[in-house]
Amino acid sequence: MLKRREFLKLSSLGCLSILGTSSLSLAKKESKDVKINKIPNKVDNLNKKEFINSTSEYEYDKRGNLAHTKDSDGRESWCEYNKHNKVSHSKSSLGFESWYEYDEYANLIHCKSVTGYEEWYEYNKNNKCTYYKNSKGTESWSEYNKYNKIAYHRHSNGRECWWEYNELGTKKKMITKRKSYCQ
């Protein structure tokens, strides 16, 4: 059993996180039992060779937008931008790739990934999102008050929210209605 001063967390996958610096223990998962092996070294006195160093490099385009990243494990990502400095295309060395479309006010209106997943957005005259839909069938609707603050939101899962504000425009109350899954 661990002492109180040893702050360790064992994830469901058997990975160990050190949450404190009292002492270091190693844990490994053996079927359903967890075996803890005590090592007397203090975390502060560990040899630095036991830590993994990682480096990431960043490249920017002429307008200051992040254009390329590469980490020491060889993973890379690239971004292309439109005239409003919004991402229009992104891809990674892991195979992820997405395309983005915007309206004349630079609001995101559509995005599509290489997997076929898509999202669509609609906006009001104040550039606030009023409608969202994705290719999995999720939808949401939003309404705003005369001060352009969210007043109502409805999700396709049945959840609804209403907001009330005080005379200074600060959120005063939020009321939520959602489906109950209890019988």
C-alpha positions as CSV (number, residue, x, y, z in Angstrom):
1,M,0.0,0.0,0.0
2,L,1.2,3.5,-0.8
3,K,2.0,6.0,1.9
4,R,0.1,9.3,1.8
5,R,3.1,11.3,0.7
6,E,3.5,9.2,-2.5
7,F,1.3,10.8,-5.1
8,L,1.1,8.2,-7.9
9,K,-1.7,7.6,-10.4
10,L,-2.0,4.4,-12.4
11,S,-4.1,4.8,-15.5
12,S,-6.4,2.0,-16.8
13,L,-3.7,1.3,-19.5
14,G,-1.0,0.7,-16.8
15,C,0.8,4.0,-17.4
16,L,2.2,5.7,-14.4
17,S,1.9,9.4,-13.7
18,I,4.0,11.0,-10.9
19,L,1.7,13.6,-9.3
20,G,4.1,14.6,-6.4
21,T,7.8,14.6,-5.6
22,S,8.0,12.7,-2.3
23,S,9.6,9.6,-3.7
24,L,9.4,7.6,-6.9
25,S,7.7,4.3,-7.2
26,L,7.3,2.1,-10.3
27,A,4.1,0.3,-10.9
28,K,3.2,-2.3,-13.5
29,K,0.0,-4.0,-14.2
30,E,-0.1,-7.7,-13.7
31,S,-3.5,-9.1,-14.7
32,K,-5.9,-7.5,-12.2
33,D,-3.3,-6.8,-9.5
34,V,-1.0,-3.8,-9.3
35,K,2.4,-4.4,-7.9
36,I,4.3,-1.4,-6.5
37,N,8.1,-1.6,-6.3
38,K,9.7,1.0,-4.1
39,I,12.8,2.8,-5.3
40,P,14.6,4.9,-2.6
41,N,15.8,7.7,-4.9
42,K,14.1,11.1,-4.5
43,V,12.7,12.5,-7.8
44,D,15.0,15.6,-7.4
45,N,18.0,13.3,-7.5
46,L,17.1,11.3,-10.6
47,N,19.7,11.1,-13.4
48,K,18.5,13.4,-16.2
49,K,19.2,10.5,-18.7
50,E,16.0,9.0,-17.5
51,F,13.9,11.9,-18.9
52,I,12.9,11.9,-22.5
53,N,13.8,15.1,-24.3
54,S,11.4,16.3,-27.1
55,T,12.0,19.2,-29.4
56,S,9.5,20.9,-31.7
57,E,10.3,23.4,-34.4
58,Y,8.0,26.0,-35.9
59,E,8.0,27.8,-39.2
60,Y,5.8,30.8,-40.1
61,D,4.7,32.3,-43.4
62,K,5.3,35.9,-44.4
63,R,2.1,37.0,-42.6
64,G,3.1,35.4,-39.3
65,N,0.8,32.4,-39.5
66,L,2.1,29.0,-38.3
67,A,2.9,27.1,-41.5
68,H,4.9,24.0,-40.5
69,T,5.7,22.1,-37.3
70,K,8.0,19.2,-36.8
71,D,8.9,17.4,-33.6
72,S,11.9,15.2,-32.7
73,D,9.8,12.1,-33.3
74,G,9.4,13.1,-36.9
75,R,5.7,14.1,-36.7
76,E,4.9,17.0,-39.0
77,S,2.0,19.3,-39.7
78,W,1.4,21.9,-42.4
79,C,-1.2,24.7,-42.7
80,E,-2.2,27.0,-45.6
81,Y,-4.2,30.2,-45.0
82,N,-6.6,32.4,-46.9
83,K,-6.4,36.2,-47.5
84,H,-8.0,36.7,-44.0
85,N,-5.3,34.6,-42.3
86,K,-7.7,31.8,-41.6
87,V,-6.6,28.2,-42.0
88,S,-7.9,26.9,-45.4
89,H,-6.1,23.6,-45.5
90,S,-4.2,21.5,-42.9
91,K,-2.5,18.1,-43.0
92,S,-0.2,16.1,-40.9
93,S,2.3,13.3,-41.4
94,L,-0.1,11.0,-39.4
95,G,-2.6,11.2,-42.3
96,F,-5.0,13.8,-41.0
97,E,-6.1,16.4,-43.5
98,S,-8.9,19.0,-43.5
99,W,-10.2,21.8,-45.7
100,Y,-11.9,24.9,-44.4
101,E,-14.3,27.4,-46.1
102,Y,-15.3,30.9,-44.8
103,D,-17.9,33.5,-45.7
104,E,-17.1,37.1,-46.8
105,Y,-16.9,38.1,-43.1
106,A,-14.2,35.4,-42.4
107,N,-16.7,33.2,-40.4
108,L,-16.1,29.4,-40.8
109,I,-19.0,28.0,-42.8
110,H,-17.8,24.5,-43.7
111,C,-15.0,22.1,-42.9
112,K,-14.3,18.7,-44.2
113,S,-11.7,16.1,-43.2
114,V,-10.1,13.3,-45.2
115,T,-12.2,10.8,-43.3
116,G,-15.4,12.3,-44.7
117,Y,-16.5,14.1,-41.5
118,E,-18.0,17.5,-42.2
119,E,-19.3,20.5,-40.2
120,W,-21.5,23.4,-41.4
121,Y,-22.1,26.7,-39.7
122,E,-24.5,29.7,-40.2
123,Y,-24.3,33.1,-38.7
124,N,-26.5,36.2,-38.0
125,K,-25.7,39.7,-39.1
126,N,-23.5,40.2,-36.1
127,N,-21.3,37.2,-37.0
128,K,-22.6,35.0,-34.2
129,C,-23.1,31.3,-34.9
130,T,-26.9,30.6,-35.1
131,Y,-26.8,27.1,-36.6
132,Y,-24.4,24.1,-36.5
133,K,-24.6,20.7,-38.1
134,N,-22.2,17.9,-38.6
135,S,-22.1,14.8,-40.8
136,K,-23.0,12.6,-37.9
137,G,-26.4,14.3,-37.5
138,T,-25.7,16.5,-34.5
139,E,-27.3,19.9,-34.8
140,S,-27.6,23.0,-32.6
141,W,-29.3,26.4,-32.8
142,S,-28.5,29.6,-31.0
143,E,-30.3,32.9,-30.5
144,Y,-28.9,36.2,-29.2
145,N,-30.3,39.2,-27.4
146,K,-30.2,42.8,-28.6
147,Y,-26.7,43.1,-26.9
148,N,-25.4,40.2,-29.0
149,K,-25.1,37.9,-26.0
150,I,-26.4,34.3,-26.2
151,A,-30.0,34.1,-24.9
152,Y,-31.0,30.6,-26.0
153,H,-29.3,27.4,-27.3
154,R,-30.9,24.1,-28.3
155,H,-29.0,20.9,-29.1
156,S,-30.3,18.0,-31.2
157,N,-29.9,15.8,-28.1
158,G,-32.8,17.6,-26.4
159,R,-30.7,19.9,-24.2
160,E,-31.9,23.5,-24.1
161,C,-30.4,26.5,-22.3
162,W,-31.7,30.1,-21.6
163,W,-29.5,32.9,-20.2
164,E,-30.6,36.0,-18.3
165,Y,-28.3,39.1,-17.9
166,N,-28.4,42.0,-15.5
167,E,-28.5,45.7,-16.5
168,L,-24.7,45.7,-17.0
169,G,-24.8,42.8,-19.4
170,T,-23.3,40.3,-17.0
171,K,-24.6,36.8,-17.0
172,K,-27.1,36.5,-14.1
173,K,-28.7,33.1,-14.6
174,M,-28.6,30.1,-16.9
175,I,-31.5,27.7,-17.0
176,T,-30.9,24.2,-18.5
177,K,-33.4,21.7,-19.6
178,R,-32.2,18.3,-20.7
179,K,-33.5,14.8,-21.1
180,S,-33.4,12.6,-18.1
181,Y,-32.1,9.1,-18.7
182,C,-33.3,7.8,-15.3
183,Q,-36.5,5.8,-15.1
